[in-house]
Amino acid sequence: MKTILVLTDFSPAAGHAASYALQLARTLKLKVRLCHIRPESSPDITSEQWFNYILKLKKGFRPRSGEQMHPSVSFTCETGSVETAACRLAAEDESALVVMGMTGMGRKSSSWGSHVSALLDTMNVPLLLVPEKATYRRVKRIGYATDLTDRELPVIQSVITLARDFQSAVYFWYITTGTANHRSAKHKLDDLLRQVAGYSINTKVTVRLLTARDAAHGLEWISKNAGMQMLVMNHEHRPLLERRISPSNTLTLARTIDIPLLVYPKNGLQSAFTVF
């Protein structure tokens, strides 16, 4: 059984993300590993503190028929950099994804953005960013911002299997700054889906074209106006100097989005992306 790795600093935002992760793990039948990464000068977290934290996270769970009461939960406390510890633990556990809150380290602060960028530049697994306004409910509509290219096949397969477990529809959003042909885009999507192992015509998929000033504005429009309950995107790696001048589309969107944002590392080992 694979694991969801949840990063927490015990802030309200991190606690909200951890609670969301527990609900997600129960639906997908995954284990959960909570991880607090602290400076070496900070005191360790005791087992009693961990148990009280987990009890608080589990409070109010009401499993649906056929669901397990609670997912299996373990915990660990690490020292060092967030990205180094998270990458090592994700590899050790063969984690399906890593989860973190959107404001625990200050969503508008440079440190929060630095942690997110570093994680996406070094991890081989997707990162789920959970805003405080996001409440867990069955995900019926997953939006995926796509370029409709062959290099996206590992991500498409991962998203398709996630949608299968959720019994949800996947909306492939193709953002363009000019004119585009819907029939051509649909043909490209059909070609890609034929290459996805385990894809069934029973999976609800559709392609939507969106004309926007640029990708950032298109992503923001989808997140706020398209009725999606989760948005999926690829992260583009940028050199440090370029990130300081112009933040990535991932960080730009993450600072304003109110629904969970599942981000796949573009330079990651795509063969490691989870098939749920």
Buried (B, 14 or more C-beta within 10 A) or exposed (E): EBBBBBBBBEBEBBBBBBBBBBBBBBBBEBBBBBBBBBEEEEEEBEEEBBEEBBEEBBEEBEEEEEBEEBBEBEBBBBBEEBBBBBBEBBEEBEBBBBBBBBBBBEBEEEEBBBBBBBBBBBBBBBBBBBBBEBEBEEBBBBBBBBEBEEEBBBBBBBBBBBBBEBEBBBBBBBBBEEEEEEEEBBEBBEEBBEEBEEBEEEBBBEBBBBEBEEBBBBBBBBBEEBEBBBBBBBBEBBEEEEBEEEBBBBBBBBBBBEBBBBBBBBBBEBEBBBBB
